[in-house]
């Protein structure tokens, strides 16, 4: 799995191993740019994106950790904001579209 979290880095948000890219950033950016463009712009692999989406859609942050991505509705700082998104649903939609084995 390419996703880790560290309370001392990025406020504990889950992120890609060895990168300054949070799971929330992946979800937000692929929703606007698409997977291939995001991978090209950030110089990351589709596997890393797949792992981030899988982590998010399976809500890996919930049982494992109490710090949630900025902009995600699970984050108490965003839960009532109109701009908050259900990242896990967005992640599931893109995972199913891009990575689900047929």
C-alpha positions in Angstrom: 0.0 0.0 0.0 1.3 3.4 -1.0 -0.5 5.3 1.8 0.7 6.3 5.2 0.0 8.9 7.9 2.1 10.6 10.4 0.7 13.0 13.0 3.8 15.2 12.6 3.4 15.7 8.9 0.5 17.4 7.0 -1.5 17.4 10.2 -1.7 13.7 10.2 -3.6 13.5 6.9 -3.1 10.2 5.0 -0.6 10.7 2.1 1.3 8.9 -0.5 4.5 7.3 0.8 7.5 9.5 0.1 5.4 12.3 -1.4 3.9 15.5 -0.3 0.5 14.5 -1.8 -2.4 13.7 0.5 -5.2 11.2 -0.3 -7.5 14.2 -0.3 -5.4 16.0 -3.0 -5.5 12.9 -5.1 -9.3 12.6 -4.9 -9.9 16.3 -5.6 -7.5 16.6 -8.5 -8.6 13.5 -10.3 -12.1 14.7 -10.0 -11.1 17.8 -12.0 -8.2 16.6 -14.1 -8.7 12.9 -14.6 -6.3 10.1 -13.5 -3.9 10.2 -16.4 -3.5 14.0 -16.4 -3.0 14.0 -12.6 -0.4 11.2 -12.9 1.5 13.1 -15.6 1.3 16.5 -13.8 2.5 15.1 -10.4 4.8 12.4 -11.8 3.2 9.6 -9.9 2.0 6.2 -11.0 -1.5 4.9 -11.6 -0.7 2.3 -8.9 -0.2 5.1 -6.4 -3.5 6.7 -7.4 -5.2 3.4 -7.2 -3.9 2.8 -3.7 -5.0 6.2 -2.6 -8.5 5.8 -4.0 -8.8 2.3 -2.5 -7.7 3.6 0.9 -10.2 6.4 0.7 -13.2 4.5 -0.6 -12.7 1.8 2.1 -12.5 4.7 4.6 -9.1 3.6 5.8 -8.9 6.8 7.8 -11.8 5.9 10.1 -10.6 2.8 12.0 -6.9 3.7 11.7 -6.7 7.3 12.4 -8.6 10.4 13.7 -7.2 13.0 11.3 -9.2 13.4 8.1 -8.3 15.1 4.8 -8.9 18.8 4.3 -12.2 19.2 2.4 -13.6 15.8 3.3 -16.9 15.8 5.1 -15.5 13.3 7.7 -13.2 16.1 8.9 -15.0 17.9 11.7 -13.6 21.3 10.4 -15.4 20.7 7.1 -18.4 18.5 8.0 -20.9 21.3 7.9 -19.4 23.4 5.1 -21.2 23.5 1.8 -17.9 23.0 0.0 -17.1 19.7 1.8 -17.2 16.6 -0.2 -17.8 12.9 0.5 -14.3 12.0 -0.7 -14.9 8.3 -0.1 -17.8 8.3 -2.6 -15.8 10.3 -5.2 -12.9 7.8 -4.7 -15.2 4.8 -5.2 -16.6 6.3 -8.4 -13.2 6.9 -9.9 -11.8 3.6 -8.7 -14.7 1.7 -10.3 -14.3 3.7 -13.5 -10.5 3.4 -13.8 -9.3 0.4 -11.9 -12.1 -2.1 -11.3 -11.3 -5.4 -13.0 -13.8 -6.3 -15.5 
